């Protein structure tokens, strides 16, 4: 019986992750080992099947692991050179702490946009952005 639920990632990132891993000639177990056990083989398989969402930070780490670009793991939504494609590529080259900050901000923005109008959104972590100074 076919699963009636769509993949968590929309079904577009998983096949690209699988292809990147296979391009390296790795099995799931070999990829897990190459990651320094940051990722379990079962977790990588779940990403590839679209059963688990891939965060920005995870996508950056997988691009690094597979020695490819973040943009190469994303579905083509815009021609190369557009602001979105360039931004994804630039984020992928940030140092890990900065990628985590960007990931946190993007996750928060996405969570806030999914909240019903007027609903209070409780942050899952402290706001990583500095507070603005007093209004002039």
Order of alpha helices (4+ residues) and beta strands (2+ residues): alpha-alpha-alpha-alpha-alpha-alpha-alpha
